[in-house]
Amino acid sequence: MSTFLTKLPSILAFLVGALSIVAGGMVLRGWKPGYSVLSWLPVYNFVLGLLTLIPAYLLWVDNRYALAASIVTFGVHTIVLLLLLTAFRG
């Protein structure tokens, strides 16, 4: 398998984490996006953005815990999404 295909998941995870850090950080520093924002959501975005860098690094170095770290991160995002969908349905 090519090196690019083995590094691509790490690059994508890093980009998602970095964008989450930027978006959450901007709102935490006072930027008003022009729409309602849940008070805890920028903190969640910022913290999980930082934590997403861990699986990104583990994927890059092909660590044996990379899959587990990625599944945990995905699981946390899934739980929060389901909570938001449940809380704001209808």
C-alpha positions as CSV (number, residue, x, y, z in Angstrom):
1,M,0.0,0.0,0.0
2,S,1.3,3.5,-0.8
3,T,2.6,5.7,1.9
4,F,0.1,8.4,1.0
5,L,-2.9,6.1,1.6
6,T,-1.5,5.1,5.0
7,K,-1.0,8.7,6.1
8,L,-4.3,10.1,4.7
9,P,-6.4,9.2,7.7
10,S,-3.9,11.0,10.0
11,I,-3.9,14.1,7.8
12,L,-7.7,14.2,7.7
13,A,-7.9,13.7,11.5
14,F,-5.4,16.5,12.0
15,L,-7.4,18.9,9.8
16,V,-10.6,18.1,11.5
17,G,-9.0,18.6,14.9
18,A,-7.3,21.9,13.8
19,L,-10.5,23.3,12.4
20,S,-12.4,22.4,15.6
21,I,-9.7,24.1,17.7
22,V,-9.9,27.3,15.5
23,A,-13.7,27.4,15.5
24,G,-14.1,26.7,19.2
25,G,-11.3,29.1,20.1
26,M,-12.7,31.9,18.0
27,V,-16.1,31.7,19.8
28,L,-14.4,31.4,23.2
29,R,-12.4,34.5,22.5
30,G,-15.6,36.5,21.8
31,W,-16.3,36.1,18.1
32,K,-20.0,36.2,17.4
33,P,-20.9,33.9,14.4
34,G,-24.3,35.6,13.8
35,Y,-26.4,32.7,15.0
36,S,-27.3,31.1,18.4
37,V,-24.5,29.0,19.9
38,L,-25.0,26.7,22.9
39,S,-22.8,27.9,25.7
40,W,-20.9,24.6,26.2
41,L,-20.5,23.7,22.5
42,P,-17.4,25.9,21.8
43,V,-15.7,24.4,24.8
44,Y,-16.6,21.0,23.6
45,N,-15.3,21.8,20.1
46,F,-12.0,23.2,21.4
47,V,-11.3,20.4,23.9
48,L,-12.3,17.6,21.5
49,G,-10.3,19.3,18.8
50,L,-7.2,19.1,21.0
51,L,-7.9,15.5,21.9
52,T,-8.4,14.6,18.2
53,L,-4.8,15.4,17.6
54,I,-3.8,12.4,19.7
55,P,-5.4,9.8,17.3
56,A,-4.0,11.8,14.4
57,Y,-0.5,11.5,15.7
58,L,-1.0,7.8,16.6
59,L,-2.2,7.1,13.1
60,W,0.8,9.0,11.6
61,V,3.3,6.9,13.6
62,D,1.3,3.7,13.1
63,N,0.9,3.1,16.8
64,R,-1.0,0.0,18.0
65,Y,-3.4,2.2,20.0
66,A,-4.4,4.4,17.0
67,L,-7.5,2.4,16.2
68,A,-8.7,2.4,19.8
69,A,-8.1,6.1,20.2
70,S,-9.9,6.8,16.9
71,I,-12.9,4.7,18.0
72,V,-13.1,6.5,21.4
73,T,-13.0,9.9,19.7
74,F,-15.7,8.9,17.2
75,G,-17.8,7.4,20.0
76,V,-17.7,10.6,22.0
77,H,-18.7,12.6,18.9
78,T,-21.5,10.2,18.3
79,I,-22.9,10.4,21.8
80,V,-22.9,14.2,21.7
81,L,-24.6,14.2,18.3
82,L,-27.3,11.8,19.6
83,L,-27.8,14.0,22.7
84,L,-28.2,17.1,20.5
85,L,-30.5,15.4,18.2
86,T,-32.6,14.1,21.1
87,A,-32.6,17.4,22.9
88,F,-33.5,19.6,19.9
89,R,-35.8,17.4,17.9
90,G,-39.1,19.0,16.9
